[in-house]
Amino acid sequence: VCSSDLAYATVLRRLFAGDAGTVIVEAAIGGQPGETVLFVSDRHPTVSTVSREWRERIGREPGFEGVTWNREITVTVETLDTLIGRFGLPDFIKLDIEGGEVAALRGLSRPVGALSFEYVPGARDEALACIDTLERLGPYRYNWSPGETMRLALPEWCDAAGMRAFIAGSGDQQGDIYGRLTTAPEGPGARR
């Protein structure tokens, strides 16, 4: 591992050094524990990814023409279930993992109260697969936040069919899709 690969974890450790409630886990999130290859973009590190397919597809999209993934490193993979077993069921999960969202959700065997995942127009099928995966876990309602606004754009939360229709007609808009469980999560690790 190159020292630059540790830069983000080092920054996080410094930022949260005095916060006993924050734990930095250096791992990719996926469907199965183990190891995977991380395709690193040194020039654009926020689009580093474990998904070869996403990298190849998004690399052809407008706005990504200058992005190159110039290095590969092997990283540990943990599942959401493993992290929940270690830290408890969270109130909210944010997935912004450049094409790894579906794999991450496949490593989750029970519903969580609320979550969000990134939506990029060049990867509509990823967003649809995330919704399909969530619907197998429990009844969710959905909304959408354009770009980096962190503001919900739909006047009302919609069901899975409504969000699928929204995605199909969203054109070149990108942002985050939010899901909230319509019933309280239960089971080991659930917070009360």
Backbone hydrogen bonds, N-H to C=O, Kabsch-Sander energy under -0.5 kcal/mol:
donor,donor_aa,acceptor,acceptor_aa,energy
5,D,2,C,-1.4
6,L,2,C,-0.6
6,L,3,S,-1.0
7,A,4,S,-1.0
10,T,6,L,-2.4
11,V,7,A,-2.4
12,L,8,Y,-2.6
13,R,9,A,-2.5
14,R,10,T,-2.1
15,L,11,V,-2.7
16,F,12,L,-2.4
17,A,14,R,-1.0
19,D,16,F,-1.7
20,A,18,G,-0.8
22,T,19,D,-1.7
25,V,23,V,-0.6
26,E,24,I,-0.6
27,A,25,V,-1.3
28,A,76,T,-3.2
30,G,78,E,-2.2
34,G,77,V,-1.9
36,T,75,V,-2.2
38,L,73,I,-3.4
39,F,37,V,-0.6
39,F,49,T,-3.7
40,V,38,L,-0.8
40,V,71,R,-2.8
42,D,40,V,-0.7
47,V,44,H,-2.1
48,S,45,P,-1.6
49,T,39,F,-2.0
51,S,98,E,-0.5
52,R,50,V,-0.8
55,R,51,S,-2.3
56,E,52,R,-2.4
57,R,53,E,-2.4
58,I,54,W,-3.2
59,G,55,R,-1.9
60,R,57,R,-1.3
61,E,58,I,-2.0
64,F,61,E,-2.1
67,V,64,F,-1.7
70,N,40,V,-0.9
70,N,68,T,-0.8
71,R,40,V,-1.7
73,I,38,L,-2.0
75,V,36,T,-2.9
77,V,34,G,-3.1
78,E,28,A,-2.9
80,L,104,A,-0.5
81,D,107,G,-2.4
83,L,79,T,-2.1
84,I,80,L,-2.8
85,G,81,D,-2.5
86,R,82,T,-1.6
87,F,83,L,-3.1
88,G,84,I,-2.6
89,L,189,G,-3.0
93,I,114,A,-1.3
95,L,93,I,-0.6
95,L,116,S,-3.1
96,D,94,K,-0.6
100,G,97,I,-1.2
104,A,100,G,-2.3
105,L,101,E,-2.4
106,R,102,V,-1.9
107,G,103,A,-0.6
107,G,104,A,-1.2
108,L,105,L,-1.5
113,G,90,P,-0.6
115,L,179,G,-2.3
116,S,93,I,-2.3
117,F,177,I,-2.2
118,E,95,L,-1.6
119,Y,175,G,-3.6
123,A,120,V,-2.8
124,R,121,P,-1.0
126,E,123,A,-0.8
127,A,123,A,-1.4
128,L,124,R,-2.5
129,A,125,D,-2.3
130,C,126,E,-2.1
131,I,127,A,-2.0
132,D,128,L,-2.4
133,T,129,A,-2.4
134,L,130,C,-2.6
135,E,131,I,-2.5
136,R,132,D,-1.1
137,L,133,T,-0.7
137,L,134,L,-1.2
138,G,134,L,-1.6
140,Y,138,G,-0.7
141,R,180,R,-2.2
142,Y,158,C,-3.3
143,N,178,Y,-1.9
145,S,176,D,-2.8
147,G,174,Q,-3.7
149,T,146,P,-2.2
153,A,144,W,-3.6
154,L,144,W,-0.6
158,C,142,Y,-2.7
163,M,159,D,-2.1
164,R,160,A,-2.6
165,A,161,A,-2.2
166,F,162,G,-2.1
167,I,163,M,-2.6
168,A,164,R,-2.3
169,G,165,A,-1.5
170,S,167,I,-1.3
173,Q,170,S,-1.7
175,G,119,Y,-2.3
176,D,145,S,-2.5
177,I,117,F,-2.9
178,Y,143,N,-2.4
178,Y,176,D,-0.5
179,G,115,L,-2.8
180,R,141,R,-2.5
181,L,113,G,-2.6
182,T,139,P,-3.0
190,A,187,G,-2.0
